[in-house]
Amino acid sequence: MNIALLIIIIVAIVLAIVGGLNAALNWLLWVAIIVGIIALIVFLFRVMRRNT
């Protein structure tokens, strides 16, 4: 797995935890979800490209 993709996934998890703990920072939860989805899409594209 690419190191940049791993960093993006870790940041998404941390933002999800912080956003879940503090209701005032609810927008961080949405940012974490969006970043996590983008990281998942990039990961899936890399896996699909590696298999072909």
Summary of the structure (lengths in Angstrom):
residues: 52
radius of gyration: 12.8
end to end distance: 16.8
largest distance: 45.3
contacts: 133
relative contact order: 0.18
helix: 92%
strand: 0%
